Amino acid sequence: MVLQIFLVATTTGYETCESDRKMEEQCRLHNYKTVKPLLDYFRQVRNEIEQSETKEKLISELNSDLMEKYHEIVRIHETFIKEAALLNEYKNKVIKGENDLQLCQNKVDKSESEINSLKEQLTDKSTNLENCQVQLKSVNSKLIEKDENIKRFSENIKNKTEHQKALELELKKSKSIIIKHEKDIQLCRSENNKLNRTSENIREEQKKIQLKLKECETKLDQSHLDKLTPTTCIPFGNNPGVHQLNVSGIGLFKVLCDSQLAGPGWIVIQQRVGGNENFNRDWATYRRGFGSFEGDFFLGLEKIHRITSLQRFELYIHLVDLHGSTYNARYDDFKISDEDNGYALSLGKFDGAFIANGMRYYKNMKFTTFDHDNDKNDDGNCAAWFKSGWWYNACSPCHLNAPYASYLRWLDTDKIFLLKEVKMLIRPREEMKK
């Protein structure tokens, strides 16, 4: 465009100068002034064009280099991707190898633990084997000893066999003697019959004498039996202490008889005089009885049941408080049922000296121990709570088997007696009336 403008301007200038030659000089001056800036500009543009061509060549060369480098970068990228894929594959293989190594390590650890366990078992078995060897030696020695005992027993058996044969011979001799005596007895009977036939009066007298003898023998045997095997302390009278009774269902057993607190004939069934006995016992122990007659004791539920089932008994309770004051309570029909009915308590009418009927809470109640819960308490076992067996109702605070200090007490109408000594005694009521 600049070049076209320059040509147009030049052509116009020449035509003007040709038409007006007179003003040639002026045209020349005018043309020079007009064209010079354009020429300068043209030169400048030409230089810039040359520079731009040079730059374009440079740019094209740079573009070609850039393309080559781009292609090279693409090739490197593709190579990098391939190598990255290979690297990931190697990583996966390494991770798999590590996992396999970890599994192998776990197997090795497990194997080591199993080996250690086997070693321990082997050690234990070795110890057991040694113990078995020791026991085997002991058994062998015992077997040798038993063999010797068997030999001795065999010799004893032989001796006893020989002795038995001698006894059999003696028995035969005795039988022959008995047969001879029986014959003699038969002869005597025949002679006696003859005598009886000849004398009826003598025979009647003999019958009377025999009847009297039998009556005397019966009376003597009964009195002797009563003295030897009494069922209560009545026969011992004012002779207190430990005596032996013979009660049906139990047989012979010892009791403590008392004749000082309330007269003769009392059996002590429970005693608390020092706190040297633990009354927190199970059902079987209370059934059997425990303690010592010299200190605290409980006679036993089964013995008390068997004794009181023979006849009517009265109960006498002797109490001593912490200040030394004494009190007593009586019940006129004391007994306890059998074990199937829980050794339930019966008392009868109350009679007390300066004390209220503290046992009324337990009338008709079954016996309770920490392993036999028969009470009416909904919150737990009273025997476990108070650490003693008793005929609990609902854990009322008047139980004579309780621990010493604050629990051994008697409940009155308006106060509680704290006790240091308790005795429960029974005696036949019907016999005392007689």
BAKE-376800 format. One record per residue (C-alpha): residue in three letters; x, z, y. Coordinates in pm, whole numbers. Example, Ala and Ser with C-alpha at 12.3 -4.5 7.8 and 13.67 -1.06 7.14 Angstrom:
residues 2
('ALA', (1230, 780, -450))
('SER', (1367, 714, -106))
end
This chain:
residues 434
('MET', (0, 0, 0))
('VAL', (281, 84, 247))
('LEU', (451, -243, 162))
('GLN', (134, -441, 233))
('ILE', (86, -264, 564))
('PHE', (449, -345, 649))
('LEU', (407, -719, 572))
('VAL', (85, -741, 770))
('ALA', (244, -574, 1070))
('THR', (547, -806, 1054))
('THR', (334, -1121, 1036))
('THR', (124, -1011, 1335))
('GLY', (433, -936, 1535))
('TYR', (590, -1274, 1474))
('GLU', (272, -1465, 1566))
('THR', (246, -1266, 1890))
('CYS', (608, -1338, 1973))
('GLU', (573, -1708, 1897))
('SER', (268, -1735, 2114))
('ASP', (425, -1567, 2397))
('ARG', (791, -1642, 2397))
('LYS', (821, -1499, 2729))
('MET', (770, -1174, 2614))
('GLU', (1012, -1213, 2322))
('GLU', (1234, -944, 2432))
('GLN', (949, -709, 2479))
('CYS', (813, -800, 2134))
('ARG', (1143, -742, 1978))
('LEU', (1163, -407, 2139))
('HIS', (806, -333, 2043))
('ASN', (857, -454, 1688))
('TYR', (1171, -251, 1649))
('LYS', (996, 60, 1768))
('THR', (698, -9, 1539))
('VAL', (889, -116, 1231))
('LYS', (1171, 135, 1244))
('PRO', (959, 440, 1146))
('LEU', (798, 232, 876))
('LEU', (1136, 119, 751))
('ASP', (1254, 475, 752))
('TYR', (944, 580, 568))
('PHE', (984, 289, 326))
('ARG', (1339, 390, 259))
('GLN', (1228, 742, 201))
('VAL', (945, 626, -29))
('ARG', (1185, 393, -210))
('ASN', (1424, 680, -265))
('GLU', (1145, 901, -385))
('ILE', (1024, 621, -615))
('GLU', (1371, 587, -755))
('GLN', (1393, 963, -793))
('SER', (1048, 975, -958))
('GLU', (1150, 698, -1198))
('THR', (1459, 896, -1279))
('LYS', (1245, 1206, -1327))
('GLU', (1001, 1010, -1542))
('LYS', (1285, 890, -1757))
('LEU', (1405, 1247, -1772))
('ILE', (1055, 1372, -1853))
('SER', (1012, 1106, -2122))
('GLU', (1347, 1199, -2264))
('LEU', (1248, 1565, -2243))
('ASN', (910, 1485, -2399))
('SER', (1081, 1300, -2680))
('ASP', (1318, 1593, -2728))
('LEU', (1022, 1829, -2701))
('MET', (830, 1628, -2963))
('GLU', (1130, 1633, -3191))
('LYS', (1162, 2007, -3135))
('TYR', (786, 2049, -3186))
('HIS', (807, 1858, -3514))
('GLU', (1106, 2069, -3601))
('ILE', (911, 2383, -3508))
('VAL', (619, 2259, -3722))
('ARG', (857, 2203, -4011))
('ILE', (1008, 2550, -3949))
('HIS', (656, 2700, -3929))
('GLU', (557, 2531, -4255))
('THR', (880, 2657, -4408))
('PHE', (809, 3004, -4263))
('ILE', (456, 2997, -4407))
('LYS', (594, 2899, -4746))
('GLU', (858, 3167, -4722))
('ALA', (593, 3420, -4601))
('ALA', (376, 3326, -4900))
('LEU', (678, 3369, -5125))
('LEU', (754, 3696, -4949))
('ASN', (396, 3817, -5003))
('GLU', (423, 3710, -5366))
('TYR', (751, 3900, -5390))
('LYS', (588, 4197, -5216))
('ASN', (295, 4188, -5460))
('LYS', (541, 4168, -5746))
('VAL', (737, 4459, -5595))
('ILE', (414, 4662, -5547))
('LYS', (309, 4579, -5903))
('GLY', (654, 4677, -6019))
('GLU', (630, 5004, -5826))
('ASN', (286, 5071, -5978))
('ASP', (418, 4993, -6323))
('LEU', (716, 5216, -6247))
('GLN', (480, 5495, -6133))
('LEU', (274, 5454, -6450))
('CYS', (591, 5467, -6652))
('GLN', (698, 5776, -6458))
('ASN', (358, 5938, -6522))
('LYS', (390, 5853, -6890))
('VAL', (740, 5996, -6887))
('ASP', (615, 6315, -6712))
('LYS', (327, 6342, -6959))
('SER', (565, 6288, -7246))
('GLU', (799, 6553, -7105))
('SER', (509, 6801, -7069))
('GLU', (394, 6722, -7422))
('ILE', (750, 6766, -7544))
('ASN', (772, 7101, -7360))
('SER', (436, 7205, -7506))
('LEU', (554, 7101, -7851))
('LYS', (872, 7297, -7794))
('GLU', (667, 7605, -7696))
('GLN', (441, 7555, -7998))
('LEU', (746, 7512, -8215))
('THR', (889, 7833, -8070))
('ASP', (559, 8014, -8132))
('LYS', (543, 7873, -8483))
('SER', (899, 7980, -8541))
('THR', (808, 8329, -8421))
('ASN', (495, 8325, -8637))
('LEU', (703, 8203, -8928))
('GLU', (943, 8490, -8878))
('ASN', (649, 8732, -8857))
('CYS', (502, 8576, -9170))
('GLN', (833, 8615, -9345))
('VAL', (842, 8981, -9243))
('GLN', (480, 9024, -9354))
('LEU', (561, 8841, -9678))
('LYS', (845, 9081, -9743))
('SER', (611, 9371, -9670))
('VAL', (345, 9221, -9900))
('ASN', (602, 9169, -10171))
('SER', (713, 9530, -10142))
('LYS', (349, 9639, -10151))
('LEU', (286, 9418, -10454))
('ILE', (583, 9575, -10628))
('GLU', (447, 9916, -10537))
('LYS', (102, 9815, -10661))
('ASP', (251, 9688, -10986))
('GLU', (412, 10026, -11032))
('ASN', (79, 10193, -10950))
('ILE', (-94, 9966, -11200))
('LYS', (156, 10069, -11464))
('ARG', (94, 10434, -11384))
('PHE', (-283, 10374, -11386))
('SER', (-253, 10198, -11720))
('GLU', (-68, 10495, -11861))
('ASN', (-331, 10727, -11712))
('ILE', (-604, 10512, -11866))
('LYS', (-436, 10534, -12203))
('ASN', (-407, 10909, -12166))
('LYS', (-770, 10931, -12054))
('THR', (-877, 10711, -12343))
('GLU', (-703, 10940, -12586))
('HIS', (-857, 11238, -12406))
('GLN', (-1197, 11070, -12428))
('LYS', (-1155, 11021, -12801))
('ALA', (-1066, 11389, -12836))
('LEU', (-1376, 11475, -12630))
('GLU', (-1591, 11253, -12849))
('LEU', (-1463, 11438, -13153))
('GLU', (-1541, 11768, -12987))
('LEU', (-1883, 11630, -12889))
('LYS', (-1957, 11542, -13249))
('LYS', (-1857, 11891, -13352))
('SER', (-2077, 12035, -13075))
('LYS', (-2369, 11819, -13185))
('SER', (-2334, 11945, -13539))
('ILE', (-2324, 12302, -13411))
('ILE', (-2632, 12232, -13192))
('ILE', (-2817, 12087, -13488))
('LYS', (-2734, 12398, -13686))
('HIS', (-2850, 12615, -13393))
('GLU', (-3174, 12417, -13368))
('LYS', (-3238, 12481, -13733))
('ASP', (-3171, 12847, -13678))
('ILE', (-3408, 12839, -13376))
('GLN', (-3677, 12676, -13585))
('LEU', (-3634, 12950, -13844))
('CYS', (-3655, 13208, -13567))
('ARG', (-3968, 13044, -13429))
('SER', (-4130, 13042, -13767))
('GLU', (-4043, 13407, -13809))
('ASN', (-4168, 13472, -13455))
('ASN', (-4493, 13291, -13528))
('LYS', (-4537, 13506, -13832))
('LEU', (-4474, 13816, -13625))
('ASN', (-4715, 13690, -13354))
('ARG', (-4983, 13626, -13611))
('THR', (-4943, 13974, -13751))
('SER', (-4947, 14139, -13408))
('GLU', (-5175, 13994, -13141))
('ASN', (-5147, 14292, -12912))
('ILE', (-4773, 14252, -12899))
('ARG', (-4810, 13885, -12808))
('GLU', (-5052, 13955, -12521))
('GLU', (-4814, 14212, -12385))
('GLN', (-4533, 13962, -12408))
('LYS', (-4737, 13705, -12212))
('LYS', (-4808, 13957, -11940))
('ILE', (-4442, 14055, -11922))
('GLN', (-4337, 13688, -11908))
('LEU', (-4583, 13613, -11627))
('LYS', (-4455, 13910, -11428))
('LEU', (-4099, 13802, -11490))
('LYS', (-4177, 13448, -11366))
('GLU', (-4344, 13584, -11052))
('CYS', (-4047, 13807, -10981))
('GLU', (-3806, 13522, -11041))
('THR', (-4006, 13292, -10805))
('LYS', (-4010, 13554, -10530))
('LEU', (-3641, 13623, -10574))
('ASP', (-3555, 13252, -10569))
('GLN', (-3766, 13192, -10255))
('SER', (-3614, 13484, -10064))
('HIS', (-3267, 13379, -10174))
('LEU', (-3337, 13019, -10066))
('ASP', (-3466, 13135, -9726))
('LYS', (-3152, 13338, -9673))
('LEU', (-2923, 13054, -9780))
('THR', (-3096, 12757, -9606))
('PRO', (-3315, 12867, -9313))
('THR', (-3477, 12605, -9090))
('THR', (-3465, 12821, -8773))
('CYS', (-3266, 13109, -8626))
('ILE', (-3543, 13360, -8707))
('PRO', (-3379, 13490, -9029))
('PHE', (-3061, 13575, -8838))
('GLY', (-3249, 13817, -8610))
('ASN', (-3017, 13997, -8368))
('ASN', (-2711, 13831, -8516))
('PRO', (-2633, 13555, -8259))
('GLY', (-2362, 13292, -8286))
('VAL', (-2309, 12976, -8486))
('HIS', (-2519, 12950, -8805))
('GLN', (-2614, 12677, -9047))
('LEU', (-2968, 12536, -9084))
('ASN', (-3112, 12306, -9348))
('VAL', (-3379, 12073, -9206))
('SER', (-3558, 11801, -9401))
('GLY', (-3432, 11453, -9313))
('ILE', (-3096, 11578, -9190))
('GLY', (-2967, 11837, -9433))
('LEU', (-2721, 12109, -9339))
('PHE', (-2595, 12131, -8980))
('LYS', (-2469, 12403, -8744))
('VAL', (-2657, 12547, -8446))
('LEU', (-2595, 12813, -8182))
('CYS', (-2840, 13105, -8217))
('ASP', (-2913, 13331, -7918))
('SER', (-3075, 13677, -7919))
('GLN', (-2968, 13805, -7574))
('LEU', (-3155, 13597, -7315))
('ALA', (-3513, 13623, -7443))
('GLY', (-3508, 13811, -7773))
('PRO', (-3403, 13709, -8128))
('GLY', (-3454, 13376, -8308))
('TRP', (-3372, 13122, -8036))
('ILE', (-3191, 12792, -8108))
('VAL', (-2983, 12667, -7813))
('ILE', (-3044, 12288, -7786))
('GLN', (-2858, 12233, -7456))
('GLN', (-2597, 12433, -7262))
('ARG', (-2422, 12383, -6926))
('VAL', (-2178, 12665, -6853))
('GLY', (-1864, 12508, -6709))
('GLY', (-1878, 12135, -6654))
('ASN', (-1613, 12058, -6915))
('GLU', (-1822, 11792, -7093))
('ASN', (-1920, 11440, -6983))
('PHE', (-2298, 11388, -7019))
('ASN', (-2283, 11017, -6929))
('ARG', (-2317, 10908, -7295))
('ASP', (-2484, 10621, -7478))
('TRP', (-2802, 10635, -7688))
('ALA', (-2622, 10678, -8022))
('THR', (-2421, 10977, -7892))
('TYR', (-2732, 11153, -7752))
('ARG', (-2909, 11084, -8082))
('ARG', (-2622, 11242, -8278))
('GLY', (-2531, 11521, -8030))
('PHE', (-2201, 11610, -7866))
('GLY', (-1998, 11889, -7704))
('SER', (-1878, 12231, -7818))
('PHE', (-2075, 12550, -7881))
('GLU', (-1811, 12736, -7674))
('GLY', (-1886, 12523, -7365))
('ASP', (-2123, 12243, -7265))
('PHE', (-2312, 12065, -7545))
('PHE', (-2629, 11877, -7638))
('LEU', (-2762, 11945, -7992))
('GLY', (-2885, 11588, -8057))
('LEU', (-3224, 11415, -8020))
('GLU', (-3273, 11352, -8391))
('LYS', (-3202, 11716, -8481))
('ILE', (-3439, 11842, -8208))
('HIS', (-3710, 11601, -8330))
('ARG', (-3672, 11710, -8694))
('ILE', (-3675, 12083, -8605))
('THR', (-3979, 12064, -8374))
('SER', (-4175, 11850, -8620))
('LEU', (-4182, 12138, -8875))
('GLN', (-4408, 12370, -8672))
('ARG', (-4502, 12465, -8317))
('PHE', (-4208, 12565, -8094))
('GLU', (-4182, 12714, -7749))
('LEU', (-3914, 12615, -7494))
('TYR', (-3723, 12868, -7282))
('ILE', (-3506, 12741, -6993))
('HIS', (-3250, 12978, -6842))
('LEU', (-3122, 12886, -6491))
('VAL', (-2846, 13038, -6275))
('ASP', (-2807, 12909, -5917))
('LEU', (-2488, 12887, -5711))
('HIS', (-2546, 13238, -5569))
('GLY', (-2578, 13396, -5916))
('SER', (-2956, 13444, -5908))
('THR', (-3129, 13385, -6245))
('TYR', (-3464, 13217, -6314))
('ASN', (-3649, 13115, -6629))
('ALA', (-3921, 12874, -6729))
('ARG', (-4128, 12871, -7052))
('TYR', (-4339, 12600, -7219))
('ASP', (-4558, 12697, -7513))
('ASP', (-4566, 12371, -7713))
('PHE', (-4231, 12192, -7698))
('LYS', (-4146, 11894, -7921))
('ILE', (-4009, 11541, -7904))
('SER', (-4128, 11235, -8096))
('ASP', (-3924, 11021, -8335))
('GLU', (-3676, 10751, -8233))
('ASP', (-3928, 10466, -8269))
('ASN', (-4132, 10633, -7992))
('GLY', (-3825, 10695, -7774))
('TYR', (-3801, 11071, -7842))
('ALA', (-4090, 11123, -7597))
('LEU', (-4115, 11475, -7448))
('SER', (-4409, 11717, -7497))
('LEU', (-4409, 12055, -7319))
('GLY', (-4743, 12237, -7335))
('LYS', (-4838, 12503, -7078))
('PHE', (-4589, 12630, -6818))
('ASP', (-4498, 12994, -6750))
('GLY', (-4217, 13069, -6501))
('ALA', (-4065, 13366, -6326))
('PHE', (-4030, 13301, -5951))
('ILE', (-3991, 12928, -6005))
('ALA', (-4216, 12621, -6006))
('ASN', (-4288, 12380, -6291))
('GLY', (-3992, 12147, -6238))
('MET', (-4029, 11976, -6576))
('ARG', (-4378, 11845, -6498))
('TYR', (-4222, 11514, -6378))
('TYR', (-4102, 11436, -6732))
('LYS', (-4409, 11516, -6940))
('ASN', (-4466, 11251, -7211))
('MET', (-4163, 11050, -7088))
('LYS', (-3924, 10875, -7328))
('PHE', (-3552, 10951, -7324))
('THR', (-3327, 10718, -7119))
('THR', (-2954, 10645, -7138))
('PHE', (-2746, 10385, -6955))
('ASP', (-2785, 10149, -7254))
('HIS', (-3153, 10240, -7329))
('ASP', (-3374, 10211, -7019))
('ASN', (-3714, 10380, -7079))
('ASP', (-3782, 10515, -6728))
('LYS', (-4044, 10394, -6476))
('ASN', (-3799, 10316, -6195))
('ASP', (-3831, 9953, -6078))
('ASP', (-3497, 9950, -5892))
('GLY', (-3267, 10017, -6189))
('ASN', (-3171, 10256, -6466))
('CYS', (-3194, 10625, -6367))
('ALA', (-2938, 10726, -6632))
('ALA', (-2686, 10480, -6485))
('TRP', (-2767, 10603, -6134))
('PHE', (-2731, 10977, -6214))
('LYS', (-2462, 10929, -6485))
('SER', (-2651, 11125, -6755))
('GLY', (-2923, 11080, -7018))
('TRP', (-3264, 11249, -6967))
('TRP', (-3642, 11209, -6997))
('TYR', (-3656, 11026, -6661))
('ASN', (-3978, 10929, -6491))
('ALA', (-3874, 10762, -6163))
('CYS', (-3534, 10925, -6101))
('SER', (-3686, 11250, -5969))
('PRO', (-3421, 11509, -5870))
('CYS', (-3462, 11766, -6150))
('HIS', (-3264, 11678, -6460))
('LEU', (-3056, 11934, -6644))
('ASN', (-2800, 11694, -6797))
('ALA', (-2684, 11571, -6454))
('PRO', (-2326, 11605, -6326))
('TYR', (-2234, 11934, -6158))
('ALA', (-2236, 11988, -5778))
('SER', (-2527, 11823, -5594))
('TYR', (-2712, 11666, -5892))
('LEU', (-2753, 11964, -6130))
('ARG', (-3063, 12121, -5979))
('TRP', (-3423, 12238, -6026))
('LEU', (-3701, 12113, -5800))
('ASP', (-3935, 12382, -5662))
('THR', (-4244, 12331, -5449))
('ASP', (-4067, 12373, -5115))
('LYS', (-3694, 12373, -5200))
('ILE', (-3429, 12268, -5449))
('PHE', (-3219, 12514, -5653))
('LEU', (-2858, 12400, -5695))
('LEU', (-2742, 12525, -6036))
('LYS', (-2413, 12631, -6194))
('GLU', (-2550, 12730, -6538))
('VAL', (-2833, 12599, -6759))
('LYS', (-2947, 12677, -7113))
('MET', (-3241, 12525, -7304))
('LEU', (-3357, 12728, -7608))
('ILE', (-3640, 12680, -7863))
('ARG', (-3809, 12919, -8109))
('PRO', (-4102, 12890, -8352))
('ARG', (-4414, 13011, -8176))
('GLU', (-4633, 13071, -8482))
('GLU', (-4371, 13280, -8662))
('MET', (-4318, 13500, -8357))
('LYS', (-4694, 13566, -8346))
('LYS', (-4678, 13688, -8704))
end
